[in-house]
Amino acid sequence: MKTLLSALVLAALSCAPLARAGDLVDLRVIDRDTGATLPTYARDGRVFVAGTPGHRYSVRINNRIGERVLAVLSVDGVNAITGQTASPDQSGYVLDAYQSTEVTGWRKSTSEVAQFNFTALSASYAAKTGRPDNVGVIGVAVFREKPLDLPWREGKIANAPLADRYTPPAPPAQPASPKPAPASVPPGTAEAETASATAKSTTPADGLARAETSANASAARMRKPEESLGTGHGARETSRVTYTQFARASSQPNEVVSVWYDSYANLIARGVIPQPPPPRRFVEPQAFPGGFVPDPRS
């Protein structure tokens, strides 16, 4: 039997829509800086979520059936427990019947993870370890448990270390940078700025022209592609698990559930999220527009 990890704490289920519902497990992506379950967008048989650069996120997995399952979690093509290039035959999380667990980062030990956070593809953990080709997708390979010939003793813990532990190559040296914010400060927080403007009287036509220009510029910015999102190797935090044993009922996953992600602007540019309608043109009626009385149109 292969040594695997079992989550200790049950996560409360949210009433928000599911990111992806399978027969065996449900998969959701949670923005940890807002607490919201990210809404989903369907396109070409795939499900997408829009991440916010700099925000931390977690992957919530809910076991829908009345038996234990093994969930092998892949983020950007990398096993979130071992750091190996992901494959279904690797280590994963074992969920009890109807259990839900929330995975908040790359596992560093049985008591600690490095937080998942949305970042530029070039700054993602996968890219920094030389594996950028599969950045932008989160997947879970799910296995049912093989029935045991002898009664199983719950709580039996294996003493073996993580199977096939992988140590990724050290990232290249980075130039000195300003001291980062404390871990308790959410990444991506921007310092507020203030600006003053002098009020100026305008005609309705002038105001309309400026409003349309601003709306068009905003829409253009939303359509303009930017660097794709990836998942960074963030600050350390406590996340405790224990070892357990799990025998797979088959060598192939019983189910694979995947969710793709990118920034909101990129998903609009890719046609995944429908573009907002253009602003409605409205001209304020004038009581005295001038001129003579024209003939009515026939």
C-alpha positions as CSV (number, residue, x, y, z in Angstrom):
1,M,0.0,0.0,0.0
2,K,1.3,3.4,-0.9
3,T,1.8,6.0,1.8
4,L,-0.5,9.0,1.3
5,L,-1.7,12.1,3.2
6,S,-5.0,12.5,4.9
7,A,-6.6,15.9,5.7
8,L,-7.4,16.5,9.4
9,V,-9.9,19.3,9.3
10,L,-13.3,19.3,7.7
11,A,-14.0,22.5,5.7
12,A,-17.5,24.0,5.9
13,L,-19.4,23.7,2.5
14,S,-20.3,27.0,0.9
15,C,-23.6,27.7,-0.7
16,A,-21.9,29.3,-3.7
17,P,-22.1,27.6,-7.1
18,L,-19.7,24.8,-7.7
19,A,-16.6,25.4,-9.9
20,R,-16.9,21.9,-11.3
21,A,-19.1,19.0,-10.1
22,G,-18.0,15.5,-10.8
23,D,-19.7,12.2,-9.9
24,L,-17.2,11.5,-7.1
25,V,-15.9,15.0,-6.0
26,D,-16.8,18.6,-6.4
27,L,-14.0,21.2,-7.0
28,R,-14.1,24.9,-6.1
29,V,-11.6,27.7,-6.2
30,I,-11.8,30.2,-3.3
31,D,-10.4,33.7,-3.3
32,R,-9.0,33.8,0.2
33,D,-8.6,37.6,0.2
34,T,-12.3,38.1,-0.4
35,G,-13.7,34.8,0.9
36,A,-15.7,34.4,-2.3
37,T,-16.1,31.2,-4.4
38,L,-14.9,32.3,-7.9
39,P,-17.8,32.2,-10.4
40,T,-17.4,29.9,-13.4
41,Y,-17.6,30.4,-17.2
42,A,-18.1,27.6,-19.7
43,R,-16.4,27.5,-23.1
44,D,-15.7,24.7,-25.5
45,G,-16.4,22.0,-22.9
46,R,-14.1,23.5,-20.3
47,V,-14.9,25.5,-17.1
48,F,-12.9,28.7,-16.3
49,V,-12.5,31.0,-13.3
50,A,-11.1,34.5,-13.3
51,G,-8.3,35.1,-10.7
52,T,-7.1,38.4,-9.3
53,P,-3.4,38.9,-9.6
54,G,-1.8,39.1,-6.1
55,H,-4.7,37.3,-4.3
56,R,-4.3,34.1,-2.4
57,Y,-6.5,31.2,-3.3
58,S,-7.4,27.7,-2.1
59,V,-8.8,24.6,-3.8
60,R,-11.8,23.1,-2.0
61,I,-12.5,19.4,-2.7
62,N,-15.7,17.8,-1.5
63,N,-16.1,14.0,-1.5
64,R,-19.7,13.3,-2.7
65,I,-19.9,9.6,-2.0
66,G,-20.1,7.4,1.1
67,E,-16.7,5.9,1.0
68,R,-13.1,7.1,1.1
69,V,-11.5,8.5,-2.0
70,L,-8.0,9.6,-3.0
71,A,-7.6,13.0,-4.6
72,V,-4.3,13.6,-6.4
73,L,-4.1,17.4,-6.8
74,S,-2.3,19.0,-9.8
75,V,-1.8,22.8,-10.0
76,D,-0.2,24.1,-13.2
77,G,0.9,20.5,-14.0
78,V,2.7,20.1,-10.7
79,N,1.7,17.7,-7.9
80,A,0.7,20.0,-5.0
81,I,2.1,17.6,-2.4
82,T,5.4,16.2,-3.8
83,G,6.4,18.9,-6.3
84,Q,6.8,16.4,-9.1
85,T,5.5,16.9,-12.6
86,A,2.0,15.7,-12.0
87,S,0.9,12.1,-12.7
88,P,-2.2,10.3,-11.4
89,D,-0.1,7.6,-9.7
90,Q,1.5,10.0,-7.2
91,S,0.6,11.0,-3.6
92,G,-2.6,12.8,-2.9
93,Y,-5.1,13.6,-0.2
94,V,-7.4,11.0,1.3
95,L,-11.0,12.2,2.1
96,D,-13.4,10.2,4.3
97,A,-17.0,9.7,3.2
98,Y,-18.6,13.1,2.4
99,Q,-15.6,14.9,3.8
100,S,-14.6,18.3,2.4
101,T,-11.0,19.7,2.7
102,E,-9.5,23.0,1.6
103,V,-5.9,22.9,0.2
104,T,-4.3,26.3,0.6
105,G,-0.8,25.8,-0.8
106,W,2.1,23.7,-1.9
107,R,2.8,21.1,0.8
108,K,6.2,21.7,2.5
109,S,5.8,19.2,5.4
110,T,3.0,17.6,7.4
111,S,2.5,20.9,9.2
112,E,3.1,23.6,6.7
113,V,2.3,24.8,3.1
114,A,3.5,27.6,0.9
115,Q,0.4,29.6,-0.1
116,F,-1.2,29.4,-3.5
117,N,-1.5,32.9,-5.0
118,F,-2.3,34.2,-8.5
119,T,0.7,35.7,-10.1
120,A,2.1,36.3,-13.6
121,L,3.0,33.1,-15.5
122,S,6.7,34.0,-15.5
123,A,6.6,34.3,-11.7
124,S,4.7,31.0,-11.1
125,Y,6.2,28.1,-9.3
126,A,5.9,25.9,-12.3
127,A,7.8,28.4,-14.5
128,K,10.5,29.0,-12.0
129,T,11.1,25.2,-11.8
130,G,11.3,24.9,-15.6
131,R,7.8,23.6,-16.3
132,P,5.7,26.5,-17.7
133,D,3.8,24.5,-20.4
134,N,0.8,23.5,-18.2
135,V,0.4,26.7,-16.2
136,G,-3.3,27.8,-15.9
137,V,-5.1,24.6,-14.9
138,I,-6.1,23.0,-11.7
139,G,-7.0,19.3,-11.7
140,V,-7.9,16.4,-9.4
141,A,-7.5,12.7,-10.3
142,V,-9.9,10.7,-8.1
143,F,-9.5,7.1,-7.1
144,R,-12.0,4.8,-5.3
145,E,-10.6,2.6,-2.5
146,K,-10.0,-1.1,-3.1
147,P,-12.1,-3.3,-0.7
148,L,-9.9,-4.8,2.0
149,D,-9.9,-8.5,2.9
150,L,-9.3,-7.8,6.6
151,P,-11.2,-5.2,8.8
152,W,-9.5,-1.8,8.5
153,R,-8.4,0.0,11.6
154,E,-9.2,3.7,11.3
155,G,-6.5,5.9,12.6
156,K,-3.6,3.6,11.7
157,I,-0.7,5.9,10.7
158,A,2.2,4.8,8.5
159,N,5.7,5.8,9.6
160,A,7.2,5.9,6.2
161,P,8.1,9.4,4.6
162,L,6.3,10.8,1.7
163,A,6.6,8.5,-1.3
164,D,8.8,9.6,-4.1
165,R,9.6,12.9,-2.5
166,Y,10.8,15.4,-5.1
167,T,13.1,18.3,-4.4
168,P,12.8,20.9,-7.2
169,P,15.8,22.7,-8.5
170,A,16.7,26.0,-6.7
171,P,15.3,29.0,-8.5
172,P,17.9,31.4,-10.0
173,A,19.3,34.1,-7.7
174,Q,17.1,37.2,-7.6
175,P,18.3,40.8,-7.3
176,A,17.9,42.5,-4.0
177,S,14.4,43.8,-3.5
178,P,12.6,45.9,-0.9
179,K,11.6,44.1,2.4
180,P,8.3,42.3,1.8
181,A,5.2,43.0,3.8
182,P,4.6,40.7,6.8
183,A,2.8,37.5,6.0
184,S,-0.3,38.7,7.8
185,V,-0.7,41.5,5.2
186,P,-2.6,40.1,2.1
187,P,-0.3,40.2,-1.0
188,G,-1.2,42.6,-3.7
189,T,-2.4,45.4,-1.3
190,A,-1.8,48.8,-3.0
191,E,-1.2,52.0,-1.2
192,A,-4.1,54.4,-1.7
193,E,-3.5,57.5,-3.7
194,T,-5.4,60.8,-3.8
195,A,-5.8,63.3,-6.6
196,S,-7.7,66.6,-7.0
197,A,-9.4,68.0,-10.1
198,T,-10.9,71.4,-10.8
199,A,-14.5,71.4,-11.7
200,K,-15.3,72.6,-15.2
201,S,-18.6,73.5,-16.8
202,T,-19.4,71.8,-20.1
203,T,-22.2,71.4,-22.6
204,P,-24.2,68.1,-22.7
205,A,-22.5,67.2,-26.0
206,D,-19.0,67.7,-24.5
207,G,-19.9,65.6,-21.5
208,L,-21.3,62.8,-23.7
209,A,-18.1,62.8,-25.9
210,R,-15.9,62.5,-22.8
211,A,-18.1,59.8,-21.3
212,E,-18.0,57.7,-24.5
213,T,-14.3,58.1,-24.8
214,S,-13.8,57.0,-21.2
215,A,-16.1,54.0,-21.7
216,N,-14.4,53.0,-25.0
217,A,-10.9,53.3,-23.4
218,S,-12.1,51.1,-20.5
219,A,-13.5,48.5,-22.8
220,A,-10.3,48.5,-24.8
221,R,-8.2,47.9,-21.7
222,M,-10.5,45.0,-20.8
223,R,-10.1,43.4,-24.2
224,K,-6.3,43.9,-24.3
225,P,-4.5,40.6,-23.4
226,E,-2.0,40.7,-20.6
227,E,0.4,38.1,-19.3
228,S,-1.4,34.9,-18.4
229,L,-1.9,34.0,-14.7
230,G,-0.1,31.2,-12.9
231,T,0.2,30.0,-9.3
232,G,3.0,31.4,-7.1
233,H,4.9,29.9,-4.2
234,G,3.7,32.2,-1.5
235,A,4.2,32.7,2.2
236,R,4.3,29.8,4.6
237,E,1.4,28.9,6.8
238,T,0.3,26.1,9.1
239,S,-1.6,23.3,7.6
240,R,-1.6,19.9,9.4
241,V,-2.1,16.5,7.9
242,T,-1.2,12.9,8.9
243,Y,-0.2,9.8,7.0
244,T,-2.6,7.0,6.2
245,Q,-2.8,4.0,3.9
246,F,-4.9,3.8,0.8
247,A,-5.2,0.9,-1.8
248,R,-6.5,2.1,-5.1
249,A,-9.3,0.0,-6.7
250,S,-7.7,0.6,-10.1
251,S,-4.5,1.8,-11.7
252,Q,-6.4,4.5,-13.6
253,P,-8.4,7.4,-12.0
254,N,-12.1,6.8,-11.7
255,E,-12.6,10.5,-12.4
256,V,-10.6,13.6,-13.4
257,V,-12.0,17.0,-12.6
258,S,-10.3,20.1,-14.0
259,V,-10.8,23.9,-13.8
260,W,-8.9,26.4,-16.0
261,Y,-8.0,29.9,-14.8
262,D,-6.7,33.2,-16.0
263,S,-7.2,36.9,-15.4
264,Y,-10.6,38.5,-16.0
265,A,-9.2,40.7,-18.8
266,N,-7.6,37.7,-20.5
267,L,-10.8,35.6,-20.3
268,I,-12.7,38.5,-22.0
269,A,-10.0,38.7,-24.7
270,R,-10.2,34.9,-25.3
271,G,-14.0,35.1,-25.6
272,V,-14.6,33.0,-22.5
273,I,-16.4,35.9,-20.7
274,P,-18.9,37.8,-22.9
275,Q,-17.9,41.4,-23.5
276,P,-20.1,44.0,-21.8
277,P,-22.5,45.8,-24.2
278,P,-21.3,49.2,-25.5
279,P,-22.6,52.2,-23.5
280,R,-26.0,53.4,-24.7
281,R,-25.8,56.7,-26.5
282,F,-28.0,59.3,-24.9
283,V,-28.2,63.0,-26.0
284,E,-29.9,65.4,-23.6
285,P,-32.9,67.0,-25.3
286,Q,-32.7,70.7,-25.8
287,A,-35.6,73.1,-25.5
288,F,-34.2,75.6,-28.1
289,P,-32.0,73.8,-30.6
290,G,-32.3,76.7,-33.1
291,G,-33.1,76.8,-36.8
292,F,-36.4,77.0,-38.8
293,V,-39.3,74.5,-39.0
294,P,-38.4,71.7,-41.5
295,D,-40.9,69.7,-43.5
296,P,-41.9,66.4,-41.8
297,R,-40.5,63.2,-43.2
298,S,-42.9,61.3,-45.4
